[in-house]
């Protein structure tokens, strides 16, 4: 096993491990509201109420997690778990943050796959899908207002949108090019991506401990290859090898959260592998928005259908439910394993990473590009939901507008919005 780094000495003292376990499980069960809500919940609980970590270390952890690909709230919990109790704390916090939502979404994925053609289920999804378009539009508005300050970030966001929508460039290439632009910006006299204020603890970026990093890389490759290899040996390569490759790759480029990586996943799942339809991608995001845990669990829904569909078509000689559960589990494993590696590898040097202005510029440029990526996602989903088969759907458009007003004007929580839309769908099925 990887040896646990001792939790850094700090004040206040860490709680008993059993108490921390109880909190992480509770957090996993009630962590609705997306990353912003989850981060605010941990601030209120861990810093203000329980005082398990002080404000400065919490903000350092948050800043570090925002530098990483992957779901920042889940990684923040993993980081704090590491600070409190070393390796076992990181694993407990990171896993328990995922498990409740994983279990609920597995059930919902089975219902959607097995009973999605029932009239009541179809009407529920019909009513919910416009709310998903509104959720993306609201997130795009809020992020754009905060991020696109100046012509350079706005131009970069537009370029990212056109690169994906018009040119069809791969998402990882867009993210890497954006980061390179942020890195090179000061060398051409462009200051738009500079941090607003110098970090009070700015340090020169230093290398990680090569020996420790090499050991972590070795353990990561082992923990990735052995489970994937067992799945392939028992269930076959199709579709499990493609699932492992796609979602491991996605885990390394998920800068900006679920909304940023979804176009990449959707393009592969819909166009390349034909695991899901565009409408099912919207359904998966709707289900992920109503369950606790990271929104990136939408990929679990994609994985479930990737396993379920070939099984029902006779492509593999295993039960559809078994294939779906195995594929969804493999998806989640490959999506989240790299995040644990990032935390364990980078946590010991978090202060140095946080204080490096070059990394801050790279992150600022990627964040600007993510606005364009999200716009591409909104167009993808909006076209499917609001203009199906090229003809505008007045009811869907009206529901999307109403949902957007509820989000921006009345600040309605996302999960309540989706649940209200689902109840409307039940009403449409009963009286329509």
C-alpha positions in Angstrom: 0.0 0.0 0.0 0.9 3.6 -0.4 2.3 4.9 2.9 0.3 7.6 4.5 1.8 11.0 4.9 1.2 12.2 8.4 -1.3 15.0 8.6 0.6 18.3 8.9 0.7 19.7 12.4 -1.8 22.4 12.7 -4.2 24.0 15.1 -7.0 23.1 15.8 -6.4 19.4 16.5 -8.0 16.9 14.1 -11.1 15.1 15.4 -11.3 11.3 16.1 -11.4 9.4 12.8 -14.8 7.9 13.7 -16.3 11.4 14.0 -14.8 12.3 10.6 -16.2 9.2 9.0 -19.7 10.2 10.2 -19.4 13.6 8.8 -18.1 12.5 5.4 -21.0 10.0 5.1 -23.5 12.7 6.1 -21.9 15.1 3.6 -22.2 12.6 0.8 -25.9 12.1 1.6 -26.8 15.8 1.6 -24.4 17.4 -0.9 -26.9 18.7 -3.3 -26.5 22.0 -5.1 -23.4 21.4 -7.2 -19.8 22.3 -6.4 -20.6 25.9 -5.2 -23.1 24.6 -2.7 -20.9 21.7 -1.5 -17.9 24.0 -1.0 -20.1 26.4 1.0 -21.4 23.6 3.1 -17.9 22.4 4.0 -16.9 26.0 4.8 -19.9 26.3 7.2 -19.3 22.9 8.8 -15.6 22.3 8.9 -14.3 25.9 9.4 -17.1 27.8 11.1 -19.0 25.2 13.2 -16.7 22.2 13.9 -13.5 24.1 13.6 -11.6 21.1 12.3 -9.5 23.2 9.9 -8.7 26.9 10.0 -9.8 29.4 7.3 -6.3 29.9 5.8 -5.7 26.2 5.3 -9.2 25.7 3.9 -8.7 28.4 1.3 -5.3 27.0 0.4 -6.9 23.6 -0.1 -9.7 25.1 -2.2 -7.3 27.1 -4.3 -5.2 24.0 -4.9 -8.2 21.9 -5.9 -9.3 24.5 -8.3 -6.0 24.1 -10.1 -6.7 20.4 -10.7 -8.9 18.6 -13.3 -11.8 16.9 -11.8 -14.7 17.7 -9.4 -13.2 20.4 -7.1 -15.7 19.8 -4.2 -15.0 16.1 -4.0 -11.2 16.8 -4.2 -11.5 19.4 -1.5 -13.1 16.9 0.8 -10.3 14.4 -0.1 -7.7 17.0 0.6 -9.2 18.0 4.0 -9.5 14.3 4.8 -5.8 13.9 4.1 -4.9 16.9 6.3 -6.9 15.5 9.1 -6.0 11.8 9.0 -3.5 11.2 6.2 -4.1 8.5 3.6 -7.0 6.8 5.3 -8.7 10.2 5.8 -8.3 11.1 2.1 -9.8 7.8 1.0 -12.7 8.0 3.5 -13.6 11.6 2.6 -13.3 11.1 -1.2 -15.1 7.8 -1.4 -18.0 8.7 1.0 -18.5 11.9 -0.9 -19.4 9.8 -4.0 -21.1 6.6 -2.7 -24.6 7.9 -1.8 -25.1 9.7 -5.1 -23.5 6.7 -6.9 -26.1 4.3 -5.3 -29.1 6.6 -6.1 -28.0 7.2 -9.6 -27.4 3.5 -10.3 -31.1 2.9 -9.4 -32.3 5.9 -11.5 -30.1 4.7 -14.4 -31.8 1.3 -14.3 -35.2 2.8 -14.2 -34.4 5.0 -17.2 -32.9 2.1 -19.2 -35.6 -0.5 -18.3 -38.7 1.7 -18.2 -37.7 4.8 -20.2 -40.3 4.1 -22.9 -43.3 4.1 -20.5 -45.5 7.1 -21.1 -45.1 8.5 -17.6 -41.3 8.2 -17.7 -41.2 9.8 -21.2 -43.4 12.8 -20.0 -41.2 13.2 -16.9 -38.1 13.5 -19.0 -39.9 15.7 -21.5 -40.6 18.2 -18.7 -37.2 17.9 -17.0 -35.0 18.4 -20.1 -35.8 22.1 -20.6 -34.8 22.7 -17.0 -31.4 21.2 -17.8 -30.9 23.7 -20.7 -31.8 26.5 -18.3 -29.3 25.2 -15.7 -26.5 25.3 -18.2 -27.6 28.8 -19.4 -27.7 30.1 -15.8 -24.3 28.5 -15.0 -22.9 30.0 -18.3 -24.2 33.5 -17.4 -22.8 33.4 -13.8 -19.4 32.1 -14.8 -19.1 34.4 -17.8 -20.0 37.5 -15.7 -17.3 36.5 -13.2 -14.6 35.4 -15.6 -14.8 37.4 -18.9 -13.4 40.7 -17.6 -11.5 42.2 -20.5 -11.3 41.5 -24.2 -8.6 38.8 -24.0 -10.7 36.3 -21.9 -13.8 37.1 -23.9 -11.9 36.4 -27.2 -10.5 33.2 -25.8 -14.0 32.0 -24.8 -15.3 32.8 -28.3 -12.3 31.0 -29.8 -12.9 27.9 -27.6 -16.6 27.9 -28.7 -15.8 28.1 -32.4 -13.0 25.5 -32.1 -15.5 23.0 -30.7 -18.7 24.0 -32.5 -17.5 25.0 -35.9 -14.1 23.2 -36.3 -14.9 20.1 -34.3 -11.5 20.2 -32.5 -11.1 17.7 -29.6 -11.8 19.1 -26.1 -8.4 18.1 -24.6 -6.6 20.1 -27.4 -8.7 23.2 -26.6 -7.9 23.0 -22.9 -4.2 22.5 -23.5 -4.1 25.3 -26.0 -5.9 27.6 -23.6 -3.4 26.8 -20.8 -0.5 27.4 -23.1 -2.0 30.8 -24.0 -2.1 31.7 -20.3 1.4 30.5 -19.8 2.7 32.6 -22.8 0.6 35.7 -22.2 3.1 37.7 -20.2 5.9 36.9 -22.7 3.9 38.8 -25.4 3.0 41.7 -23.0 -0.6 40.4 -22.3 -1.5 40.9 -18.7 -5.2 40.0 -18.9 -4.7 36.6 -17.2 -2.5 37.9 -14.3 -3.9 37.4 -10.8 -5.6 40.5 -9.5 -3.4 40.6 -6.4 -0.1 38.8 -5.7 -0.5 35.8 -3.5 0.7 36.8 0.1 2.7 33.6 0.2 4.0 33.5 -3.3 6.8 31.0 -3.8 8.9 29.9 -6.6 7.5 26.6 -7.9 9.7 23.8 -6.8 9.7 20.2 -8.0 7.9 17.4 -6.2 9.9 14.7 -4.4 10.9 12.5 -7.3 11.0 9.3 -5.3 7.6 9.8 -3.7 6.0 10.9 -6.9 7.4 7.8 -8.7 6.0 5.5 -6.0 2.6 7.2 -6.3 2.7 6.9 -10.1 3.4 3.2 -9.8 0.6 2.6 -7.3 -1.8 4.6 -9.5 -1.0 2.5 -12.6 -1.4 -0.6 -10.6 -4.7 0.4 -9.1 -5.9 1.4 -12.6 -4.7 -1.5 -14.6 -5.6 -4.4 -12.3 -9.3 -3.7 -11.9 -9.7 -2.8 -15.5 -7.9 -5.9 -16.5 -10.1 -8.1 -14.4 -13.2 -6.5 -15.9 -11.9 -7.1 -19.4 -10.9 -10.7 -18.6 -14.3 -11.6 -17.1 -16.8 -9.5 -19.2 -14.8 -9.0 -22.4 -13.5 -5.9 -24.1 -16.7 -4.5 -25.6 -17.6 -1.9 -24.4 -15.4 -1.9 -21.3 -12.1 -1.2 -22.8 -13.5 1.9 -24.6 -15.1 3.0 -21.3 -11.8 2.7 -19.4 -9.9 4.7 -22.1 -12.6 7.4 -22.5 -13.2 8.2 -18.9 -9.6 7.9 -17.7 -8.8 10.4 -20.4 -11.7 12.6 -19.4 -10.5 12.6 -15.8 -7.3 14.3 -16.8 -9.0 17.1 -18.8 -12.1 18.0 -16.6 -11.0 21.5 -15.9 -14.1 23.6 -15.2 -16.2 20.8 -13.9 -18.9 18.6 -15.4 -20.3 21.2 -17.8 -16.9 21.7 -19.3 -16.1 18.0 -20.0 -19.7 17.0 -21.1 -19.2 18.0 -24.7 -16.2 15.8 -24.9 -18.0 12.9 -23.3 -21.2 13.5 -25.3 -19.3 13.6 -28.6 -17.6 10.3 -27.9 -20.7 8.6 -26.4 -23.1 9.8 -29.1 -21.1 10.1 -32.2 -18.1 7.7 -31.8 -19.5 4.8 -29.8 -23.3 5.3 -30.1 -23.9 4.4 -26.5 -26.5 7.0 -25.9 -28.6 9.5 -27.9 -28.4 13.3 -27.4 -31.8 13.1 -25.5 -30.3 10.5 -23.2 -27.4 12.7 -22.4 -29.8 15.4 -21.3 -31.7 12.8 -19.2 -28.4 11.8 -17.6 -27.5 15.3 -16.6 -31.0 15.8 -15.2 -30.7 12.7 -13.0 -27.2 13.8 -11.8 -28.6 17.2 -10.8 -31.2 15.6 -8.6 -28.8 13.3 -6.7 -26.2 14.2 -4.1 -22.5 14.2 -4.9 -20.6 15.6 -7.9 -22.5 16.5 -11.1 -19.8 14.6 -13.0 -21.6 11.5 -11.9 -23.6 12.1 -15.1 -20.9 10.0 -16.7 -22.1 7.1 -14.6 -25.4 7.2 -16.5 -23.6 7.1 -19.8 -21.5 4.2 -18.6 -24.6 2.3 -17.5 -26.3 2.7 -20.9 -23.0 1.8 -22.6 -23.2 -1.6 -20.8 -26.9 -2.0 -21.0 -27.4 -1.4 -24.7 -24.9 -4.0 -26.1 -26.3 -6.5 -23.7 -29.9 -6.1 -24.8 -28.7 -6.2 -28.4 -27.0 -9.5 -27.8 -23.5 -8.2 -28.4 -22.3 -9.8 -25.1 -23.6 -12.9 -23.4 -24.3 -11.3 -20.0 -27.4 -10.0 -18.2 -28.2 -6.4 -19.2 -28.4 -5.3 -15.6 -25.0 -6.9 -14.7 -23.4 -5.3 -17.8 -24.9 -1.9 -16.9 -23.8 -2.0 -13.3 -20.3 -3.2 -14.3 -19.9 -0.5 -16.9 -21.2 2.3 -14.6 -18.9 1.2 -11.8 -15.9 1.1 -14.2 -16.8 4.6 -15.4 -16.9 6.0 -11.9 -13.7 4.2 -10.9 -11.8 5.6 -13.9 -13.3 9.1 -13.5 -12.4 9.5 -9.8 -9.2 7.5 -9.4 -6.9 10.1 -11.0 -8.3 12.7 -8.5 -7.0 10.8 -5.6 -3.6 10.6 -7.3 -3.6 14.4 -7.9 -4.4 15.1 -4.2 -1.9 12.6 -2.7 0.8 13.8 -5.2 0.3 17.5 -4.8 -1.0 18.1 -1.3 2.5 18.2 0.3 3.4 21.2 -1.9 0.1 22.9 -1.9 1.5 26.2 -0.6 4.0 26.4 -3.3 1.5 25.6 -6.0 -1.0 28.2 -4.7 1.6 30.9 -4.7 2.9 30.4 -8.3 1.7 33.2 -10.6 2.4 31.2 -13.8 -0.1 28.5 -12.7 -2.6 31.2 -11.8 -2.4 32.6 -15.3 -2.8 29.1 -16.9 -5.9 28.5 -14.7 -7.3 31.9 -15.6 -7.0 31.2 -19.3 -8.5 27.7 -19.0 -11.4 29.1 -17.0 -12.1 31.7 -19.7 -12.0 28.9 -22.4 -14.4 26.8 -20.3 -17.1 29.6 -20.8 -16.9 28.9 -24.5 -16.9 25.1 -23.8 -20.1 25.6 -21.7 -21.7 27.6 -24.5 -21.0 24.7 -26.9 -22.7 22.4 -24.4 -25.7 24.7 -24.2 -26.1 24.8 -27.9 -25.8 21.0 -28.1 -28.5 20.4 -25.5 -30.6 23.3 -26.5 -30.8 22.2 -30.1 -31.9 18.7 -29.0 -34.5 19.8 -26.5 -35.9 23.1 -27.8 -35.7 22.5 -31.5 -36.1 18.7 -31.9 -35.9 17.6 -35.6 -35.4 21.2 -36.6 -38.8 22.4 -35.5 -39.2 24.7 -32.4 -41.1 23.1 -29.5 -43.1 26.0 -27.9 -43.8 24.2 -24.7 -40.2 23.2 -24.2 -39.1 26.7 -24.9 -41.6 28.1 -22.4 -40.5 25.6 -19.7 -36.8 26.5 -20.3 -37.5 30.3 -20.0 -39.5 29.7 -16.8 -36.8 27.6 -15.3 -34.2 30.2 -16.2 -36.2 32.9 -14.5 -36.5 30.6 -11.4 -32.8 30.2 -11.3 -31.6 33.7 -11.9 -34.4 35.8 -10.5 -35.5 33.7 -7.5 -32.3 31.7 -6.9 -34.2 28.4 -6.8 -31.9 25.4 -5.9 -31.2 23.2 -8.9 -32.4 20.0 -7.4 -35.7 21.5 -6.4 -36.1 22.9 -9.9 -35.5 19.5 -11.5 -37.9 17.8 -9.0 -40.6 20.4 -9.7 -40.2 19.7 -13.4 -40.5 16.0 -12.8 -43.7 16.5 -10.9 -45.0 18.6 -13.9 -44.1 15.6 -16.1 -46.2 13.4 -13.9 -49.1 15.8 -14.3 -48.7 15.9 -18.1 -48.8 12.1 -18.1 -51.9 12.0 -16.0 -53.9 14.7 -17.8 -52.2 15.1 -21.1 
